[in-house]
Amino acid sequence: MLWIIDTPGQLCNRMWAYAAFVGYALEHGRPLRVLYFGAYYDLFADPNVLPGVHFHRRLEATHYAVDRLYYAVRKLPAAWHHRLGVTTLDAGATNLSALEASGAPPLALVRSWLAPVPASYLQLHHAEIRRVFRPRQDIQDRVANFIAELRASADVLIGVHMRRGDYREYLGGRFYYDDTEYLRFMRQARELFPDQRATFIVCSNEPVNPEAFPGVEWASLPKANGMEDLHVLAACDYLIGPPSTYSMWASYYGRKPLCFLTARTASLGRNDFDVIVSQDTFASGKRLTV
């Protein structure tokens, strides 16, 4: 059995950390428990839809004790792991083969962020992972109605992830773009589809100035929360935005081509768009480096 015991960041960081383990557990028939998902549990239709995969919602009170257990086990010699029937796994491990070896301890305490889970599980079990992380029905319905309304007058929908907030300080503001810079990217993207009616859907973690983007067709889902915006992006045809696990998840979940905006003066081309298949990795094999 695998117990995932960490809470790596916000929603999309957690889904990226947990998703590969869902695929791994399904592939190898290992029961999986994600102990601390309570903060986000109610955003989903049913995280426990798959047999053997269970997300808990009310175990936060045990977090400190389980964390202490993890570090205590981690300090023990490997021989003691077998005697006690418990081991640990984290980003410092080299592979997962020890968990599948004959006589391996039946319980693994896992710190999932950047743990060495093969990315192939994300593709082998893409459909099942989508089922686990499917949003609540009311979120699905609101997103579907919004997208259908826009598609009535657009041939192509281009999602714009306008990451603000913490990006003002992250890496010295390297990926914090102002409205004028986003408008320039949007105009470039529109030129990639000269014979189609392009509409942009802008999703941001800050209020969007309604006068910010003159000369382009654009919309935002009114009063959207983060989960709604995430699935609006996943329903678009193409995505643009600064490097972020948020837009990566939208690309992976919806299998939609994404172009990262990695420089203020970047020029966009059709070949710059590709589908994310695992965190930081495109279907072409190209990896994000920042």
C-alpha positions as CSV (number, residue, x, y, z in Angstrom):
1,M,0.0,0.0,0.0
2,L,1.1,3.6,-0.8
3,W,0.3,6.4,1.6
4,I,0.9,9.9,0.0
5,I,1.5,12.1,3.0
6,D,2.7,15.4,1.5
7,T,0.7,18.5,0.5
8,P,2.9,20.1,-2.2
9,G,1.5,23.6,-2.8
10,Q,-1.8,24.5,-4.4
11,L,-4.3,22.5,-6.4
12,C,-2.4,21.9,-9.7
13,N,0.9,21.1,-7.9
14,R,-0.9,18.5,-5.9
15,M,-2.7,16.9,-8.9
16,W,0.6,16.7,-10.8
17,A,2.3,15.1,-7.7
18,Y,-0.5,12.6,-7.2
19,A,-1.6,11.8,-10.7
20,A,1.4,9.7,-11.7
21,F,1.0,7.7,-8.5
22,V,-2.6,7.0,-9.4
23,G,-1.4,5.6,-12.7
24,Y,1.3,3.6,-11.0
25,A,-1.1,2.2,-8.4
26,L,-3.5,1.1,-11.2
27,E,-0.7,-0.4,-13.3
28,H,0.7,-2.5,-10.5
29,G,-2.4,-3.2,-8.4
30,R,-1.1,-1.3,-5.4
31,P,-3.7,0.3,-3.1
32,L,-3.2,4.0,-2.9
33,R,-4.3,6.4,-0.2
34,V,-3.9,10.2,-0.5
35,L,-4.1,11.3,3.1
36,Y,-4.5,15.1,3.0
37,F,-6.8,16.2,0.2
38,G,-9.4,17.8,2.3
39,A,-8.8,21.4,1.2
40,Y,-9.8,20.5,-2.4
41,Y,-11.9,17.4,-2.1
42,D,-15.2,19.1,-2.5
43,L,-14.2,20.6,-5.9
44,F,-14.4,17.1,-7.5
45,A,-17.2,14.9,-8.6
46,D,-15.8,11.8,-6.9
47,P,-12.0,11.4,-6.3
48,N,-12.7,7.9,-5.1
49,V,-14.3,6.7,-8.2
50,L,-11.6,4.0,-8.9
51,P,-11.3,0.9,-6.8
52,G,-8.1,0.8,-4.7
53,V,-7.6,4.6,-5.0
54,H,-8.8,6.6,-2.0
55,F,-8.5,10.4,-1.3
56,H,-9.2,11.3,2.3
57,R,-10.9,14.6,3.3
58,R,-10.7,14.6,7.1
59,L,-7.3,13.4,8.2
60,E,-5.5,16.8,8.6
61,A,-5.3,16.3,12.4
62,T,-3.0,13.4,11.8
63,H,-0.5,15.2,9.6
64,Y,2.1,16.0,12.2
65,A,2.2,12.5,13.6
66,V,2.4,10.9,10.2
67,D,5.2,13.3,9.2
68,R,7.2,12.4,12.3
69,L,6.7,8.7,11.5
70,Y,8.0,9.3,7.9
71,Y,11.2,10.9,9.1
72,A,11.7,8.3,11.8
73,V,11.4,5.4,9.3
74,R,13.6,7.3,6.8
75,K,16.5,7.3,9.3
76,L,16.3,3.6,9.9
77,P,18.6,1.1,8.0
78,A,16.8,-0.7,5.1
79,A,16.8,-4.0,7.1
80,W,14.5,-2.4,9.7
81,H,12.1,-1.3,6.9
82,H,11.6,-5.0,6.2
83,R,11.2,-6.0,9.8
84,L,8.7,-3.2,10.5
85,G,6.9,-3.6,7.1
86,V,7.2,0.1,6.2
87,T,9.5,2.1,4.0
88,T,9.6,5.6,2.5
89,L,9.8,7.2,-0.9
90,D,10.6,10.7,-2.0
91,A,12.4,12.8,-4.5
92,G,15.8,11.4,-3.3
93,A,14.9,7.8,-4.4
94,T,16.3,6.6,-7.6
95,N,13.4,4.4,-8.8
96,L,10.3,2.5,-7.7
97,S,11.7,-1.0,-8.4
98,A,12.3,-1.6,-4.7
99,L,8.5,-1.3,-4.0
100,E,7.9,-4.2,-6.5
101,A,10.6,-6.5,-5.4
102,S,9.8,-9.7,-3.7
103,G,9.4,-9.2,0.1
104,A,9.2,-5.4,-0.2
105,P,7.6,-3.7,2.8
106,P,3.8,-3.7,2.4
107,L,3.5,0.0,3.3
108,A,5.3,2.9,1.7
109,L,5.1,6.4,3.1
110,V,5.4,8.7,0.1
111,R,6.4,12.3,-0.3
112,S,5.1,12.6,-3.9
113,W,6.5,15.9,-5.1
114,L,9.2,15.2,-7.7
115,A,9.3,11.5,-6.7
116,P,10.7,9.2,-9.4
117,V,7.4,7.9,-11.0
118,P,7.8,7.2,-14.7
119,A,5.8,9.7,-16.7
120,S,4.5,6.9,-18.9
121,Y,1.8,6.1,-16.3
122,L,0.3,9.5,-17.0
123,Q,-0.5,8.5,-20.5
124,L,-1.2,4.8,-19.9
125,H,-3.9,5.8,-17.4
126,H,-4.9,9.2,-18.8
127,A,-8.6,8.3,-18.9
128,E,-8.7,7.0,-15.3
129,I,-6.7,10.0,-14.0
130,R,-9.3,12.3,-15.7
131,R,-12.1,10.4,-13.9
132,V,-10.4,10.9,-10.5
133,F,-9.9,14.6,-11.0
134,R,-13.2,15.3,-12.8
135,P,-14.7,18.5,-11.4
136,R,-18.1,18.6,-9.7
137,Q,-21.1,18.5,-12.0
138,D,-22.1,22.1,-11.5
139,I,-18.6,23.2,-12.5
140,Q,-18.8,21.0,-15.6
141,D,-22.2,22.4,-16.5
142,R,-21.2,26.1,-16.1
143,V,-18.0,25.6,-18.1
144,A,-19.8,23.7,-20.9
145,N,-22.5,26.4,-21.2
146,F,-20.0,29.2,-21.4
147,I,-17.9,27.4,-24.0
148,A,-20.9,26.5,-26.1
149,E,-22.0,30.1,-26.1
150,L,-18.6,31.2,-27.4
151,R,-18.3,28.5,-30.0
152,A,-21.5,29.7,-31.6
153,S,-19.6,32.7,-33.0
154,A,-16.0,31.4,-33.0
155,D,-14.1,28.9,-35.1
156,V,-11.2,28.6,-32.6
157,L,-10.9,29.3,-28.9
158,I,-7.6,30.3,-27.5
159,G,-7.2,30.2,-23.7
160,V,-5.0,32.8,-22.1
161,H,-3.7,32.0,-18.7
162,M,-2.9,35.5,-17.3
163,R,-0.9,34.5,-14.2
164,R,-0.6,37.4,-11.8
165,G,-0.5,37.6,-8.0
166,D,2.5,35.7,-6.8
167,Y,4.2,36.0,-10.2
168,R,4.9,39.6,-9.5
169,E,7.7,38.4,-7.2
170,Y,8.4,34.9,-8.6
171,L,11.8,34.7,-10.3
172,G,12.0,38.5,-9.9
173,G,8.8,39.0,-11.9
174,R,10.3,37.3,-15.0
175,F,6.9,35.9,-16.1
176,Y,4.7,38.7,-14.8
177,Y,3.4,40.4,-18.0
178,D,1.4,43.5,-18.2
179,D,-1.8,43.9,-20.2
180,T,0.0,45.5,-23.2
181,E,2.3,42.5,-23.4
182,Y,-0.6,40.0,-23.2
183,L,-2.4,42.0,-25.9
184,R,0.7,41.6,-28.2
185,F,0.8,37.9,-27.6
186,M,-2.9,37.6,-28.3
187,R,-2.6,39.5,-31.6
188,Q,0.3,37.2,-32.6
189,A,-1.8,34.2,-31.8
190,R,-4.8,35.5,-33.8
191,E,-2.5,35.9,-36.9
192,L,-1.8,32.1,-36.8
193,F,-5.5,31.5,-37.8
194,P,-6.1,34.1,-40.6
195,D,-9.1,32.3,-42.1
196,Q,-10.8,31.5,-38.8
197,R,-12.8,33.5,-36.3
198,A,-10.6,33.5,-33.1
199,T,-11.9,34.3,-29.7
200,F,-9.7,34.5,-26.6
201,I,-10.7,33.3,-23.2
202,V,-8.8,35.1,-20.5
203,C,-8.3,33.4,-17.1
204,S,-6.5,35.2,-14.3
205,N,-6.0,35.1,-10.6
206,E,-6.6,38.8,-10.5
207,P,-9.5,40.9,-11.9
208,V,-9.1,41.6,-15.6
209,N,-9.5,45.1,-17.0
210,P,-12.4,45.0,-19.4
211,E,-10.7,47.7,-21.6
212,A,-7.3,45.8,-21.7
213,F,-7.5,44.1,-25.1
214,P,-8.8,46.4,-27.8
215,G,-9.2,45.0,-31.3
216,V,-9.5,41.3,-30.3
217,E,-12.5,39.2,-29.4
218,W,-12.2,38.0,-25.9
219,A,-14.2,36.9,-22.9
220,S,-13.9,35.7,-19.3
221,L,-16.2,33.4,-17.3
222,P,-17.8,35.9,-14.9
223,K,-16.8,35.4,-11.2
224,A,-15.0,32.2,-12.0
225,N,-13.2,30.3,-9.3
226,G,-9.8,28.6,-9.9
227,M,-11.4,25.2,-10.7
228,E,-13.8,26.7,-13.3
229,D,-11.1,28.7,-15.0
230,L,-8.9,25.6,-15.1
231,H,-11.5,23.7,-17.0
232,V,-12.4,26.6,-19.2
233,L,-8.7,26.4,-20.4
234,A,-8.9,22.7,-20.8
235,A,-11.9,23.1,-23.1
236,C,-10.2,25.6,-25.4
237,D,-8.5,24.6,-28.7
238,Y,-5.1,26.3,-27.9
239,L,-3.5,27.7,-24.8
240,I,-0.9,30.4,-24.1
241,G,0.5,31.6,-20.8
242,P,3.7,31.8,-18.7
243,P,5.2,28.6,-17.4
244,S,2.8,27.2,-14.7
245,T,1.6,23.9,-13.5
246,Y,-1.9,25.4,-13.9
247,S,-1.8,25.7,-17.7
248,M,0.2,22.5,-17.9
249,W,-2.6,20.6,-16.1
250,A,-5.2,22.2,-18.5
251,S,-3.2,21.0,-21.5
252,Y,-2.7,17.5,-20.0
253,Y,-6.3,17.1,-18.9
254,G,-7.9,18.4,-22.1
255,R,-5.1,17.3,-24.4
256,K,-4.8,20.8,-25.8
257,P,-1.7,22.4,-27.4
258,L,0.0,24.9,-25.1
259,C,2.6,27.6,-25.9
260,F,4.6,28.9,-23.0
261,L,5.3,32.6,-23.0
262,T,8.8,32.6,-21.7
263,A,10.0,36.0,-22.8
264,R,8.4,39.4,-23.2
265,T,9.6,39.7,-26.7
266,A,8.7,36.2,-27.8
267,S,7.2,35.6,-31.2
268,L,4.6,32.9,-31.5
269,G,4.4,30.3,-34.2
270,R,2.2,27.2,-34.8
271,N,5.1,24.9,-34.1
272,D,5.4,26.5,-30.6
273,F,2.2,24.7,-29.5
274,D,2.3,21.2,-28.2
275,V,0.4,19.0,-25.7
276,I,1.8,18.5,-22.2
277,V,2.2,14.8,-21.4
278,S,3.8,15.2,-18.0
279,Q,4.9,18.0,-15.7
280,D,7.3,20.2,-17.7
281,T,7.3,17.9,-20.7
282,F,5.6,18.1,-24.1
283,A,4.5,15.3,-26.4
284,S,7.5,16.1,-28.6
285,G,9.8,15.3,-25.7
286,K,10.8,19.0,-25.3
287,R,11.1,20.0,-21.6
288,L,10.5,23.3,-20.0
289,T,13.6,24.9,-18.5
290,V,13.4,28.2,-16.6
